[in-house]
Amino acid sequence: DTFDVIATHLRHLVPSSLLIFYSYDAESDDLYAACAVGEATSAVKGIRIPLGKRISGWAAANRQTILNADPILDLGDVARSSEPRLRSCLSTPLVADDQLVGVLTLYSHSPGFNDNHRRVIEAVARQISHAFRGAVEFDRTPRRDTLTGLPSRVQLERLLDSPGSKPQSDNPSSIMLFIDVVRLKHINQQFGRVAGDEVLRHVVRQV
């Protein structure tokens, strides 16, 4: 959702045929196409680019914008088979608190982007890097408690800490319900942890 909102506005400022957010995966030390808007999105989702390689990988490793390189270097056959062919790209790194978040790359059928487009995307990148980092961290956070199937405690903490979580009036947008299972510790001790877990699942189902 974060990407879709930003992409919609950015494409009005810098016209492009395809816009991809490459998220940096520190474990594999590469970028992967996490989100895409525009043409051939199904063909590019999940593409991986090693850090320092191709266009977007170089922009990420050197933390510099690349203007008007050939999209084939990033997308290969996807760029070649596009009609009309993708002819130029504009790639800039997303960095938050000196931490690499990923790369934002725009591809276009037109011959080239200009310096004004570069200034716009660099300014936008500075503004959205923290939002993208928060979105990526949220996506990588386990969403559900494995025992009950309820949203996890970590997800709850992130929700409570988010800027929109504080009610702006006497009518809260959400309500929290606390449930205490009476003598759960006694149940665990007398009947075993498996029985206690089933009690918790039963309570969740009834609620």
Secondary structure, DSSP 8 states (H G I E B T S, - for coil): -HHHHHHHHHHHHS--SEEEEEEEETTTTEEEEEEEEETTHHHHTT-EEETTSHHHHHHHHHT--EEEE-THHHHTHHHHHSSS---EEEEEEEEETTEEEEEEEEEESSS---HHHHHHHHHHHHHHHHHHHHHHHHHHS--B-TTT-SB-HHHHHHHHHSGGGS-SSSS-S--------TTHHHHHHHH-HHHHHHHHHHHHHH-
